[in-house]
Amino acid sequence: MKVCVAAFAVLLIAALCSQAHSQLDGINTPTSCCFSYVSKPIPRSLVVKYQHTSIKCSLPAVIFTTKKGREVCSDPNTRWVQEYIKHVKQN
């Protein structure tokens, strides 16, 4: 009986430790990465917010979110993207 209780305790501790470890890994995982950019500017009036992708992503990008919730990946070095960022910051 003592062996069963001890085995159960070991399994319970192992399960709790592995769950805590997986939650810590989730903290460092980037939420959104882009693999390509849009080829043309989207209408500025549709953009409601933006975010930069994580430095852990292979392609640096700005993700614009539209009024309908669509996310659009764009090149942060293009002029129109920089202008849109300024516009969103001002509003």
PyMOL Python script that loads the backbone (N, CA, C, O; Angstrom):
from pymol import cmd

cmd.read_pdbstr("""\
ATOM      1  N   MET A   1       0.826  -1.192   0.000  1.00  0.00           N
ATOM      2  CA  MET A   1       0.000   0.000   0.000  1.00  0.00           C
ATOM      3  C   MET A   1       0.872   1.258   0.000  1.00  0.00           C
ATOM      4  O   MET A   1       0.592   2.221  -0.713  1.00  0.00           O
ATOM      5  N   LYS A   2       1.944   1.232   0.820  1.00  0.00           N
ATOM      6  CA  LYS A   2       2.828   2.390   0.882  1.00  0.00           C
ATOM      7  C   LYS A   2       3.510   2.631  -0.459  1.00  0.00           C
ATOM      8  O   LYS A   2       3.759   3.776  -0.834  1.00  0.00           O
ATOM      9  N   VAL A   3       3.810   1.560  -1.177  1.00  0.00           N
ATOM     10  CA  VAL A   3       4.450   1.683  -2.485  1.00  0.00           C
ATOM     11  C   VAL A   3       3.505   2.370  -3.466  1.00  0.00           C
ATOM     12  O   VAL A   3       3.939   3.204  -4.261  1.00  0.00           O
ATOM     13  N   CYS A   4       2.234   2.031  -3.419  1.00  0.00           N
ATOM     14  CA  CYS A   4       1.247   2.655  -4.315  1.00  0.00           C
ATOM     15  C   CYS A   4       1.105   4.147  -4.025  1.00  0.00           C
ATOM     16  O   CYS A   4       1.035   4.958  -4.947  1.00  0.00           O
ATOM     17  N   VAL A   5       1.063   4.501  -2.758  1.00  0.00           N
ATOM     18  CA  VAL A   5       0.939   5.909  -2.375  1.00  0.00           C
ATOM     19  C   VAL A   5       2.184   6.677  -2.805  1.00  0.00           C
ATOM     20  O   VAL A   5       2.081   7.791  -3.319  1.00  0.00           O
ATOM     21  N   ALA A   6       3.344   6.096  -2.599  1.00  0.00           N
ATOM     22  CA  ALA A   6       4.590   6.751  -2.995  1.00  0.00           C
ATOM     23  C   ALA A   6       4.662   6.914  -4.510  1.00  0.00           C
ATOM     24  O   ALA A   6       5.077   7.963  -5.004  1.00  0.00           O
ATOM     25  N   ALA A   7       4.260   5.881  -5.246  1.00  0.00           N
ATOM     26  CA  ALA A   7       4.275   5.962  -6.710  1.00  0.00           C
ATOM     27  C   ALA A   7       3.302   7.026  -7.197  1.00  0.00           C
ATOM     28  O   ALA A   7       3.611   7.782  -8.118  1.00  0.00           O
ATOM     29  N   PHE A   8       2.134   7.082  -6.581  1.00  0.00           N
ATOM     30  CA  PHE A   8       1.145   8.099  -6.951  1.00  0.00           C
ATOM     31  C   PHE A   8       1.683   9.504  -6.681  1.00  0.00           C
ATOM     32  O   PHE A   8       1.503  10.409  -7.496  1.00  0.00           O
ATOM     33  N   ALA A   9       2.337   9.680  -5.545  1.00  0.00           N
ATOM     34  CA  ALA A   9       2.898  10.987  -5.197  1.00  0.00           C
ATOM     35  C   ALA A   9       3.967  11.408  -6.203  1.00  0.00           C
ATOM     36  O   ALA A   9       4.019  12.568  -6.611  1.00  0.00           O
ATOM     37  N   VAL A  10       4.810  10.470  -6.596  1.00  0.00           N
ATOM     38  CA  VAL A  10       5.859  10.777  -7.577  1.00  0.00           C
ATOM     39  C   VAL A  10       5.239  11.170  -8.915  1.00  0.00           C
ATOM     40  O   VAL A  10       5.671  12.139  -9.540  1.00  0.00           O
ATOM     41  N   LEU A  11       4.234  10.425  -9.354  1.00  0.00           N
ATOM     42  CA  LEU A  11       3.557  10.748 -10.619  1.00  0.00           C
ATOM     43  C   LEU A  11       2.871  12.109 -10.557  1.00  0.00           C
ATOM     44  O   LEU A  11       2.910  12.874 -11.521  1.00  0.00           O
ATOM     45  N   LEU A  12       2.247  12.407  -9.431  1.00  0.00           N
ATOM     46  CA  LEU A  12       1.567  13.692  -9.268  1.00  0.00           C
ATOM     47  C   LEU A  12       2.561  14.847  -9.326  1.00  0.00           C
ATOM     48  O   LEU A  12       2.309  15.851  -9.993  1.00  0.00           O
ATOM     49  N   ILE A  13       3.668  14.713  -8.646  1.00  0.00           N
ATOM     50  CA  ILE A  13       4.697  15.762  -8.660  1.00  0.00           C
ATOM     51  C   ILE A  13       5.274  15.926 -10.061  1.00  0.00           C
ATOM     52  O   ILE A  13       5.492  17.049 -10.514  1.00  0.00           O
ATOM     53  N   ALA A  14       5.520  14.822 -10.745  1.00  0.00           N
ATOM     54  CA  ALA A  14       6.053  14.893 -12.111  1.00  0.00           C
ATOM     55  C   ALA A  14       5.069  15.593 -13.048  1.00  0.00           C
ATOM     56  O   ALA A  14       5.472  16.391 -13.895  1.00  0.00           O
ATOM     57  N   ALA A  15       3.792  15.296 -12.895  1.00  0.00           N
ATOM     58  CA  ALA A  15       2.779  15.927 -13.746  1.00  0.00           C
ATOM     59  C   ALA A  15       2.708  17.425 -13.488  1.00  0.00           C
ATOM     60  O   ALA A  15       2.612  18.214 -14.428  1.00  0.00           O
ATOM     61  N   LEU A  16       2.756  17.819 -12.226  1.00  0.00           N
ATOM     62  CA  LEU A  16       2.702  19.246 -11.896  1.00  0.00           C
ATOM     63  C   LEU A  16       3.933  19.984 -12.412  1.00  0.00           C
ATOM     64  O   LEU A  16       3.819  21.099 -12.919  1.00  0.00           O
ATOM     65  N   CYS A  17       5.096  19.373 -12.286  1.00  0.00           N
ATOM     66  CA  CYS A  17       6.327  20.013 -12.768  1.00  0.00           C
ATOM     67  C   CYS A  17       6.329  20.156 -14.282  1.00  0.00           C
ATOM     68  O   CYS A  17       6.760  21.186 -14.799  1.00  0.00           O
ATOM     69  N   SER A  18       5.857  19.148 -15.000  1.00  0.00           N
ATOM     70  CA  SER A  18       5.860  19.239 -16.463  1.00  0.00           C
ATOM     71  C   SER A  18       4.865  20.281 -16.946  1.00  0.00           C
ATOM     72  O   SER A  18       5.115  20.954 -17.946  1.00  0.00           O
ATOM     73  N   GLN A  19       3.739  20.426 -16.253  1.00  0.00           N
ATOM     74  CA  GLN A  19       2.765  21.438 -16.648  1.00  0.00           C
ATOM     75  C   GLN A  19       3.323  22.831 -16.391  1.00  0.00           C
ATOM     76  O   GLN A  19       3.149  23.725 -17.220  1.00  0.00           O
ATOM     77  N   ALA A  20       3.985  23.030 -15.264  1.00  0.00           N
ATOM     78  CA  ALA A  20       4.581  24.332 -14.974  1.00  0.00           C
ATOM     79  C   ALA A  20       5.660  24.658 -15.990  1.00  0.00           C
ATOM     80  O   ALA A  20       5.783  25.810 -16.408  1.00  0.00           O
ATOM     81  N   HIS A  21       6.441  23.672 -16.392  1.00  0.00           N
ATOM     82  CA  HIS A  21       7.497  23.889 -17.381  1.00  0.00           C
ATOM     83  C   HIS A  21       6.904  24.279 -18.729  1.00  0.00           C
ATOM     84  O   HIS A  21       7.427  25.173 -19.395  1.00  0.00           O
ATOM     85  N   SER A  22       5.829  23.629 -19.139  1.00  0.00           N
ATOM     86  CA  SER A  22       5.221  23.960 -20.431  1.00  0.00           C
ATOM     87  C   SER A  22       4.607  25.349 -20.410  1.00  0.00           C
ATOM     88  O   SER A  22       4.590  26.028 -21.437  1.00  0.00           O
ATOM     89  N   GLN A  23       4.101  25.787 -19.259  1.00  0.00           N
ATOM     90  CA  GLN A  23       3.560  27.137 -19.171  1.00  0.00           C
ATOM     91  C   GLN A  23       4.674  28.168 -19.282  1.00  0.00           C
ATOM     92  O   GLN A  23       4.473  29.226 -19.879  1.00  0.00           O
ATOM     93  N   LEU A  24       5.833  27.884 -18.726  1.00  0.00           N
ATOM     94  CA  LEU A  24       6.958  28.805 -18.843  1.00  0.00           C
ATOM     95  C   LEU A  24       7.434  28.900 -20.278  1.00  0.00           C
ATOM     96  O   LEU A  24       7.810  29.982 -20.728  1.00  0.00           O
ATOM     97  N   ASP A  25       7.428  27.796 -21.009  1.00  0.00           N
ATOM     98  CA  ASP A  25       7.816  27.830 -22.413  1.00  0.00           C
ATOM     99  C   ASP A  25       6.867  28.702 -23.214  1.00  0.00           C
ATOM    100  O   ASP A  25       7.290  29.382 -24.149  1.00  0.00           O
ATOM    101  N   GLY A  26       5.595  28.690 -22.860  1.00  0.00           N
ATOM    102  CA  GLY A  26       4.605  29.488 -23.565  1.00  0.00           C
ATOM    103  C   GLY A  26       4.837  30.977 -23.412  1.00  0.00           C
ATOM    104  O   GLY A  26       4.439  31.758 -24.277  1.00  0.00           O
ATOM    105  N   ILE A  27       5.474  31.382 -22.330  1.00  0.00           N
ATOM    106  CA  ILE A  27       5.738  32.802 -22.106  1.00  0.00           C
ATOM    107  C   ILE A  27       6.713  33.330 -23.155  1.00  0.00           C
ATOM    108  O   ILE A  27       6.577  34.469 -23.603  1.00  0.00           O
ATOM    109  N   ASN A  28       7.678  32.533 -23.546  1.00  0.00           N
ATOM    110  CA  ASN A  28       8.713  32.980 -24.466  1.00  0.00           C
ATOM    111  C   ASN A  28       8.396  32.699 -25.925  1.00  0.00           C
ATOM    112  O   ASN A  28       9.197  33.030 -26.799  1.00  0.00           O
ATOM    113  N   THR A  29       7.259  32.104 -26.207  1.00  0.00           N
ATOM    114  CA  THR A  29       6.890  31.770 -27.570  1.00  0.00           C
ATOM    115  C   THR A  29       6.233  32.973 -28.236  1.00  0.00           C
ATOM    116  O   THR A  29       5.284  33.531 -27.685  1.00  0.00           O
ATOM    117  N   PRO A  30       6.711  33.384 -29.397  1.00  0.00           N
ATOM    118  CA  PRO A  30       6.071  34.516 -30.064  1.00  0.00           C
ATOM    119  C   PRO A  30       4.638  34.184 -30.436  1.00  0.00           C
ATOM    120  O   PRO A  30       4.320  33.054 -30.807  1.00  0.00           O
ATOM    121  N   THR A  31       3.771  35.196 -30.330  1.00  0.00           N
ATOM    122  CA  THR A  31       2.366  34.947 -30.613  1.00  0.00           C
ATOM    123  C   THR A  31       2.071  34.982 -32.100  1.00  0.00           C
ATOM    124  O   THR A  31       1.262  34.192 -32.586  1.00  0.00           O
ATOM    125  N   SER A  32       2.708  35.875 -32.826  1.00  0.00           N
ATOM    126  CA  SER A  32       2.437  35.997 -34.259  1.00  0.00           C
ATOM    127  C   SER A  32       3.726  36.258 -35.021  1.00  0.00           C
ATOM    128  O   SER A  32       4.523  37.119 -34.648  1.00  0.00           O
ATOM    129  N   CYS A  33       3.914  35.511 -36.079  1.00  0.00           N
ATOM    130  CA  CYS A  33       5.035  35.723 -36.992  1.00  0.00           C
ATOM    131  C   CYS A  33       4.494  35.803 -38.410  1.00  0.00           C
ATOM    132  O   CYS A  33       3.458  35.218 -38.725  1.00  0.00           O
ATOM    133  N   CYS A  34       5.198  36.527 -39.257  1.00  0.00           N
ATOM    134  CA  CYS A  34       4.824  36.645 -40.664  1.00  0.00           C
ATOM    135  C   CYS A  34       5.848  35.903 -41.515  1.00  0.00           C
ATOM    136  O   CYS A  34       7.027  35.828 -41.169  1.00  0.00           O
ATOM    137  N   PHE A  35       5.383  35.362 -42.623  1.00  0.00           N
ATOM    138  CA  PHE A  35       6.270  34.653 -43.539  1.00  0.00           C
ATOM    139  C   PHE A  35       6.333  35.326 -44.908  1.00  0.00           C
ATOM    140  O   PHE A  35       7.120  34.938 -45.772  1.00  0.00           O
ATOM    141  N   SER A  36       5.486  36.342 -45.087  1.00  0.00           N
ATOM    142  CA  SER A  36       5.518  37.153 -46.313  1.00  0.00           C
ATOM    143  C   SER A  36       4.800  38.465 -46.028  1.00  0.00           C
ATOM    144  O   SER A  36       4.089  38.595 -45.031  1.00  0.00           O
ATOM    145  N   TYR A  37       4.995  39.433 -46.912  1.00  0.00           N
ATOM    146  CA  TYR A  37       4.364  40.746 -46.786  1.00  0.00           C
ATOM    147  C   TYR A  37       3.274  40.909 -47.840  1.00  0.00           C
ATOM    148  O   TYR A  37       3.290  40.245 -48.876  1.00  0.00           O
ATOM    149  N   VAL A  38       2.320  41.810 -47.556  1.00  0.00           N
ATOM    150  CA  VAL A  38       1.345  42.153 -48.590  1.00  0.00           C
ATOM    151  C   VAL A  38       2.083  42.880 -49.706  1.00  0.00           C
ATOM    152  O   VAL A  38       3.090  43.546 -49.464  1.00  0.00           O
ATOM    153  N   SER A  39       1.583  42.751 -50.915  1.00  0.00           N
ATOM    154  CA  SER A  39       2.276  43.365 -52.053  1.00  0.00           C
ATOM    155  C   SER A  39       1.872  44.818 -52.270  1.00  0.00           C
ATOM    156  O   SER A  39       2.625  45.590 -52.863  1.00  0.00           O
ATOM    157  N   LYS A  40       0.688  45.194 -51.795  1.00  0.00           N
ATOM    158  CA  LYS A  40       0.192  46.563 -51.974  1.00  0.00           C
ATOM    159  C   LYS A  40      -0.311  47.097 -50.644  1.00  0.00           C
ATOM    160  O   LYS A  40      -0.718  46.323 -49.778  1.00  0.00           O
ATOM    161  N   PRO A  41      -0.287  48.410 -50.475  1.00  0.00           N
ATOM    162  CA  PRO A  41      -0.835  48.984 -49.242  1.00  0.00           C
ATOM    163  C   PRO A  41      -2.329  48.700 -49.121  1.00  0.00           C
ATOM    164  O   PRO A  41      -3.054  48.687 -50.116  1.00  0.00           O
ATOM    165  N   ILE A  42      -2.774  48.474 -47.898  1.00  0.00           N
ATOM    166  CA  ILE A  42      -4.206  48.340 -47.650  1.00  0.00           C
ATOM    167  C   ILE A  42      -4.755  49.742 -47.387  1.00  0.00           C
ATOM    168  O   ILE A  42      -3.983  50.633 -47.034  1.00  0.00           O
ATOM    169  N   PRO A  43      -6.048  49.966 -47.544  1.00  0.00           N
ATOM    170  CA  PRO A  43      -6.590  51.300 -47.260  1.00  0.00           C
ATOM    171  C   PRO A  43      -6.351  51.697 -45.797  1.00  0.00           C
ATOM    172  O   PRO A  43      -6.692  50.952 -44.878  1.00  0.00           O
ATOM    173  N   ARG A  44      -5.772  52.854 -45.600  1.00  0.00           N
ATOM    174  CA  ARG A  44      -5.428  53.308 -44.246  1.00  0.00           C
ATOM    175  C   ARG A  44      -6.658  53.434 -43.355  1.00  0.00           C
ATOM    176  O   ARG A  44      -6.564  53.251 -42.142  1.00  0.00           O
ATOM    177  N   SER A  45      -7.798  53.742 -43.938  1.00  0.00           N
ATOM    178  CA  SER A  45      -9.022  53.914 -43.154  1.00  0.00           C
ATOM    179  C   SER A  45      -9.485  52.607 -42.501  1.00  0.00           C
ATOM    180  O   SER A  45     -10.290  52.633 -41.570  1.00  0.00           O
ATOM    181  N   LEU A  46      -8.986  51.479 -42.978  1.00  0.00           N
ATOM    182  CA  LEU A  46      -9.381  50.185 -42.411  1.00  0.00           C
ATOM    183  C   LEU A  46      -8.537  49.780 -41.204  1.00  0.00           C
ATOM    184  O   LEU A  46      -8.929  48.894 -40.445  1.00  0.00           O
ATOM    185  N   VAL A  47      -7.392  50.418 -41.023  1.00  0.00           N
ATOM    186  CA  VAL A  47      -6.446  50.018 -39.972  1.00  0.00           C
ATOM    187  C   VAL A  47      -6.878  50.587 -38.625  1.00  0.00           C
ATOM    188  O   VAL A  47      -7.120  51.786 -38.489  1.00  0.00           O
ATOM    189  N   VAL A  48      -6.971  49.699 -37.625  1.00  0.00           N
ATOM    190  CA  VAL A  48      -7.336  50.148 -36.283  1.00  0.00           C
ATOM    191  C   VAL A  48      -6.186  50.020 -35.282  1.00  0.00           C
ATOM    192  O   VAL A  48      -6.128  50.767 -34.306  1.00  0.00           O
ATOM    193  N   LYS A  49      -5.275  49.080 -35.520  1.00  0.00           N
ATOM    194  CA  LYS A  49      -4.120  48.946 -34.626  1.00  0.00           C
ATOM    195  C   LYS A  49      -3.003  48.209 -35.351  1.00  0.00           C
ATOM    196  O   LYS A  49      -3.187  47.687 -36.451  1.00  0.00           O
ATOM    197  N   TYR A  50      -1.845  48.181 -34.708  1.00  0.00           N
ATOM    198  CA  TYR A  50      -0.695  47.482 -35.291  1.00  0.00           C
ATOM    199  C   TYR A  50       0.145  46.896 -34.172  1.00  0.00           C
ATOM    200  O   TYR A  50       0.022  47.279 -33.008  1.00  0.00           O
ATOM    201  N   GLN A  51       0.991  45.969 -34.547  1.00  0.00           N
ATOM    202  CA  GLN A  51       1.988  45.427 -33.622  1.00  0.00           C
ATOM    203  C   GLN A  51       3.203  44.987 -34.419  1.00  0.00           C
ATOM    204  O   GLN A  51       3.096  44.601 -35.583  1.00  0.00           O
ATOM    205  N   HIS A  52       4.341  45.049 -33.783  1.00  0.00           N
ATOM    206  CA  HIS A  52       5.568  44.531 -34.392  1.00  0.00           C
ATOM    207  C   HIS A  52       5.677  43.056 -34.032  1.00  0.00           C
ATOM    208  O   HIS A  52       5.293  42.647 -32.937  1.00  0.00           O
ATOM    209  N   THR A  53       6.197  42.268 -34.946  1.00  0.00           N
ATOM    210  CA  THR A  53       6.420  40.863 -34.633  1.00  0.00           C
ATOM    211  C   THR A  53       7.595  40.743 -33.674  1.00  0.00           C
ATOM    212  O   THR A  53       8.399  41.665 -33.538  1.00  0.00           O
ATOM    213  N   SER A  54       7.680  39.616 -33.026  1.00  0.00           N
ATOM    214  CA  SER A  54       8.745  39.347 -32.069  1.00  0.00           C
ATOM    215  C   SER A  54      10.095  39.264 -32.783  1.00  0.00           C
ATOM    216  O   SER A  54      10.165  38.924 -33.964  1.00  0.00           O
ATOM    217  N   ILE A  55      11.148  39.575 -32.061  1.00  0.00           N
ATOM    218  CA  ILE A  55      12.489  39.436 -32.632  1.00  0.00           C
ATOM    219  C   ILE A  55      12.842  37.971 -32.858  1.00  0.00           C
ATOM    220  O   ILE A  55      13.812  37.663 -33.550  1.00  0.00           O
ATOM    221  N   LYS A  56      12.058  37.072 -32.277  1.00  0.00           N
ATOM    222  CA  LYS A  56      12.283  35.640 -32.479  1.00  0.00           C
ATOM    223  C   LYS A  56      11.750  35.160 -33.824  1.00  0.00           C
ATOM    224  O   LYS A  56      12.070  34.053 -34.258  1.00  0.00           O
ATOM    225  N   CYS A  57      10.949  35.972 -34.479  1.00  0.00           N
ATOM    226  CA  CYS A  57      10.423  35.604 -35.797  1.00  0.00           C
ATOM    227  C   CYS A  57      11.519  35.765 -36.845  1.00  0.00           C
ATOM    228  O   CYS A  57      12.380  36.634 -36.714  1.00  0.00           O
ATOM    229  N   SER A  58      11.492  34.945 -37.867  1.00  0.00           N
ATOM    230  CA  SER A  58      12.534  34.990 -38.896  1.00  0.00           C
ATOM    231  C   SER A  58      12.397  36.199 -39.816  1.00  0.00           C
ATOM    232  O   SER A  58      13.386  36.636 -40.405  1.00  0.00           O
ATOM    233  N   LEU A  59      11.195  36.742 -39.950  1.00  0.00           N
ATOM    234  CA  LEU A  59      10.951  37.879 -40.832  1.00  0.00           C
ATOM    235  C   LEU A  59      10.408  39.043 -40.011  1.00  0.00           C
ATOM    236  O   LEU A  59       9.310  38.940 -39.464  1.00  0.00           O
ATOM    237  N   PRO A  60      11.152  40.157 -39.908  1.00  0.00           N
ATOM    238  CA  PRO A  60      10.613  41.301 -39.178  1.00  0.00           C
ATOM    239  C   PRO A  60       9.415  41.863 -39.927  1.00  0.00           C
ATOM    240  O   PRO A  60       9.444  41.992 -41.151  1.00  0.00           O
ATOM    241  N   ALA A  61       8.366  42.197 -39.193  1.00  0.00           N
ATOM    242  CA  ALA A  61       7.157  42.689 -39.853  1.00  0.00           C
ATOM    243  C   ALA A  61       6.333  43.533 -38.900  1.00  0.00           C
ATOM    244  O   ALA A  61       6.506  43.491 -37.682  1.00  0.00           O
ATOM    245  N   VAL A  62       5.434  44.297 -39.492  1.00  0.00           N
ATOM    246  CA  VAL A  62       4.398  45.008 -38.758  1.00  0.00           C
ATOM    247  C   VAL A  62       3.085  44.346 -39.140  1.00  0.00           C
ATOM    248  O   VAL A  62       2.790  44.167 -40.322  1.00  0.00           O
ATOM    249  N   ILE A  63       2.301  43.985 -38.136  1.00  0.00           N
ATOM    250  CA  ILE A  63       1.005  43.370 -38.389  1.00  0.00           C
ATOM    251  C   ILE A  63      -0.067  44.418 -38.130  1.00  0.00           C
ATOM    252  O   ILE A  63      -0.260  44.856 -36.996  1.00  0.00           O
ATOM    253  N   PHE A  64      -0.755  44.811 -39.183  1.00  0.00           N
ATOM    254  CA  PHE A  64      -1.876  45.734 -39.048  1.00  0.00           C
ATOM    255  C   PHE A  64      -3.146  44.922 -38.847  1.00  0.00           C
ATOM    256  O   PHE A  64      -3.345  43.893 -39.493  1.00  0.00           O
ATOM    257  N   THR A  65      -4.000  45.390 -37.949  1.00  0.00           N
ATOM    258  CA  THR A  65      -5.305  44.772 -37.742  1.00  0.00           C
ATOM    259  C   THR A  65      -6.358  45.705 -38.313  1.00  0.00           C
ATOM    260  O   THR A  65      -6.367  46.899 -38.017  1.00  0.00           O
ATOM    261  N   THR A  66      -7.247  45.154 -39.136  1.00  0.00           N
ATOM    262  CA  THR A  66      -8.290  45.961 -39.771  1.00  0.00           C
ATOM    263  C   THR A  66      -9.539  46.013 -38.888  1.00  0.00           C
ATOM    264  O   THR A  66      -9.626  45.327 -37.869  1.00  0.00           O
ATOM    265  N   LYS A  67     -10.489  46.831 -39.296  1.00  0.00           N
ATOM    266  CA  LYS A  67     -11.746  46.963 -38.562  1.00  0.00           C
ATOM    267  C   LYS A  67     -12.481  45.635 -38.438  1.00  0.00           C
ATOM    268  O   LYS A  67     -13.192  45.405 -37.460  1.00  0.00           O
ATOM    269  N   LYS A  68     -12.315  44.768 -39.418  1.00  0.00           N
ATOM    270  CA  LYS A  68     -12.979  43.461 -39.385  1.00  0.00           C
ATOM    271  C   LYS A  68     -12.149  42.392 -38.672  1.00  0.00           C
ATOM    272  O   LYS A  68     -12.537  41.225 -38.638  1.00  0.00           O
ATOM    273  N   GLY A  69     -11.009  42.789 -38.104  1.00  0.00           N
ATOM    274  CA  GLY A  69     -10.180  41.855 -37.358  1.00  0.00           C
ATOM    275  C   GLY A  69      -9.170  41.088 -38.194  1.00  0.00           C
ATOM    276  O   GLY A  69      -8.487  40.200 -37.683  1.00  0.00           O
ATOM    277  N   ARG A  70      -9.069  41.417 -39.456  1.00  0.00           N
ATOM    278  CA  ARG A  70      -8.092  40.747 -40.332  1.00  0.00           C
ATOM    279  C   ARG A  70      -6.692  41.256 -40.002  1.00  0.00           C
ATOM    280  O   ARG A  70      -6.506  42.453 -39.784  1.00  0.00           O
ATOM    281  N   GLU A  71      -5.718  40.371 -39.964  1.00  0.00           N
ATOM    282  CA  GLU A  71      -4.336  40.760 -39.696  1.00  0.00           C
ATOM    283  C   GLU A  71      -3.542  40.713 -40.990  1.00  0.00           C
ATOM    284  O   GLU A  71      -3.585  39.730 -41.729  1.00  0.00           O
ATOM    285  N   VAL A  72      -2.815  41.797 -41.252  1.00  0.00           N
ATOM    286  CA  VAL A  72      -2.082  41.946 -42.507  1.00  0.00           C
ATOM    287  C   VAL A  72      -0.607  42.168 -42.193  1.00  0.00           C
ATOM    288  O   VAL A  72      -0.254  43.096 -41.465  1.00  0.00           O
ATOM    289  N   CYS A  73       0.244  41.322 -42.739  1.00  0.00           N
ATOM    290  CA  CYS A  73       1.690  41.438 -42.529  1.00  0.00           C
ATOM    291  C   CYS A  73       2.286  42.403 -43.542  1.00  0.00           C
ATOM    292  O   CYS A  73       2.003  42.323 -44.737  1.00  0.00           O
ATOM    293  N   SER A  74       3.114  43.316 -43.047  1.00  0.00           N
ATOM    294  CA  SER A  74       3.701  44.311 -43.938  1.00  0.00           C
ATOM    295  C   SER A  74       5.162  44.567 -43.579  1.00  0.00           C
ATOM    296  O   SER A  74       5.605  44.320 -42.457  1.00  0.00           O
ATOM    297  N   ASP A  75       5.887  45.067 -44.563  1.00  0.00           N
ATOM    298  CA  ASP A  75       7.317  45.334 -44.423  1.00  0.00           C
ATOM    299  C   ASP A  75       7.519  46.610 -43.604  1.00  0.00           C
ATOM    300  O   ASP A  75       7.079  47.679 -44.028  1.00  0.00           O
ATOM    301  N   PRO A  76       8.171  46.526 -42.447  1.00  0.00           N
ATOM    302  CA  PRO A  76       8.345  47.708 -41.604  1.00  0.00           C
ATOM    303  C   PRO A  76       9.252  48.775 -42.212  1.00  0.00           C
ATOM    304  O   PRO A  76       9.284  49.902 -41.719  1.00  0.00           O
ATOM    305  N   ASN A  77       9.986  48.445 -43.270  1.00  0.00           N
ATOM    306  CA  ASN A  77      10.901  49.409 -43.882  1.00  0.00           C
ATOM    307  C   ASN A  77      10.270  50.230 -44.999  1.00  0.00           C
ATOM    308  O   ASN A  77      10.896  51.164 -45.502  1.00  0.00           O
ATOM    309  N   THR A  78       9.050  49.903 -45.395  1.00  0.00           N
ATOM    310  CA  THR A  78       8.415  50.675 -46.469  1.00  0.00           C
ATOM    311  C   THR A  78       7.796  51.952 -45.905  1.00  0.00           C
ATOM    312  O   THR A  78       7.384  52.014 -44.747  1.00  0.00           O
ATOM    313  N   ARG A  79       7.748  52.954 -46.758  1.00  0.00           N
ATOM    314  CA  ARG A  79       7.269  54.261 -46.313  1.00  0.00           C
ATOM    315  C   ARG A  79       5.803  54.230 -45.892  1.00  0.00           C
ATOM    316  O   ARG A  79       5.431  54.827 -44.882  1.00  0.00           O
ATOM    317  N   TRP A  80       4.973  53.535 -46.664  1.00  0.00           N
ATOM    318  CA  TRP A  80       3.551  53.537 -46.319  1.00  0.00           C
ATOM    319  C   TRP A  80       3.299  52.900 -44.955  1.00  0.00           C
ATOM    320  O   TRP A  80       2.401  53.332 -44.232  1.00  0.00           O
ATOM    321  N   VAL A  81       4.078  51.882 -44.593  1.00  0.00           N
ATOM    322  CA  VAL A  81       3.914  51.235 -43.288  1.00  0.00           C
ATOM    323  C   VAL A  81       4.289  52.206 -42.174  1.00  0.00           C
ATOM    324  O   VAL A  81       3.590  52.293 -41.164  1.00  0.00           O
ATOM    325  N   GLN A  82       5.376  52.929 -42.350  1.00  0.00           N
ATOM    326  CA  GLN A  82       5.799  53.899 -41.343  1.00  0.00           C
ATOM    327  C   GLN A  82       4.777  55.026 -41.198  1.00  0.00           C
ATOM    328  O   GLN A  82       4.534  55.503 -40.090  1.00  0.00           O
ATOM    329  N   GLU A  83       4.182  55.448 -42.304  1.00  0.00           N
ATOM    330  CA  GLU A  83       3.147  56.484 -42.251  1.00  0.00           C
ATOM    331  C   GLU A  83       1.894  55.972 -41.536  1.00  0.00           C
ATOM    332  O   GLU A  83       1.283  56.705 -40.759  1.00  0.00           O
ATOM    333  N   TYR A  84       1.515  54.735 -41.792  1.00  0.00           N
ATOM    334  CA  TYR A  84       0.341  54.154 -41.132  1.00  0.00           C
ATOM    335  C   TYR A  84       0.568  54.047 -39.623  1.00  0.00           C
ATOM    336  O   TYR A  84      -0.343  54.295 -38.833  1.00  0.00           O
ATOM    337  N   ILE A  85       1.781  53.680 -39.231  1.00  0.00           N
ATOM    338  CA  ILE A  85       2.098  53.587 -37.801  1.00  0.00           C
ATOM    339  C   ILE A  85       1.939  54.953 -37.145  1.00  0.00           C
ATOM    340  O   ILE A  85       1.340  55.059 -36.075  1.00  0.00           O
ATOM    341  N   LYS A  86       2.468  55.999 -37.775  1.00  0.00           N
ATOM    342  CA  LYS A  86       2.318  57.357 -37.235  1.00  0.00           C
ATOM    343  C   LYS A  86       0.854  57.735 -37.123  1.00  0.00           C
ATOM    344  O   LYS A  86       0.435  58.329 -36.130  1.00  0.00           O
ATOM    345  N   HIS A  87       0.075  57.393 -38.140  1.00  0.00           N
ATOM    346  CA  HIS A  87      -1.352  57.718 -38.147  1.00  0.00           C
ATOM    347  C   HIS A  87      -2.081  57.016 -36.988  1.00  0.00           C
ATOM    348  O   HIS A  87      -2.900  57.632 -36.305  1.00  0.00           O
ATOM    349  N   VAL A  88      -1.782  55.740 -36.773  1.00  0.00           N
ATOM    350  CA  VAL A  88      -2.439  54.995 -35.695  1.00  0.00           C
ATOM    351  C   VAL A  88      -2.030  55.558 -34.338  1.00  0.00           C
ATOM    352  O   VAL A  88      -2.863  55.657 -33.437  1.00  0.00           O
ATOM    353  N   LYS A  89      -0.762  55.929 -34.178  1.00  0.00           N
ATOM    354  CA  LYS A  89      -0.296  56.501 -32.910  1.00  0.00           C
ATOM    355  C   LYS A  89      -0.989  57.821 -32.595  1.00  0.00           C
ATOM    356  O   LYS A  89      -1.258  58.117 -31.431  1.00  0.00           O
ATOM    357  N   GLN A  90      -1.280  58.616 -33.622  1.00  0.00           N
ATOM    358  CA  GLN A  90      -1.906  59.919 -33.422  1.00  0.00           C
ATOM    359  C   GLN A  90      -3.386  59.798 -33.067  1.00  0.00           C
ATOM    360  O   GLN A  90      -3.944  60.689 -32.427  1.00  0.00           O
ATOM    361  N   ASN A  91      -4.009  58.729 -33.468  1.00  0.00           N
ATOM    362  CA  ASN A  91      -5.455  58.575 -33.230  1.00  0.00           C
ATOM    363  C   ASN A  91      -5.771  57.701 -32.062  1.00  0.00           C
ATOM    364  O   ASN A  91      -6.943  57.487 -31.751  1.00  0.00           O
TER     365      ASN A  91
END
""", "prot")
cmd.dss("prot")
cmd.show_as("cartoon", "prot")
cmd.util.cbc("prot")
cmd.orient("prot")
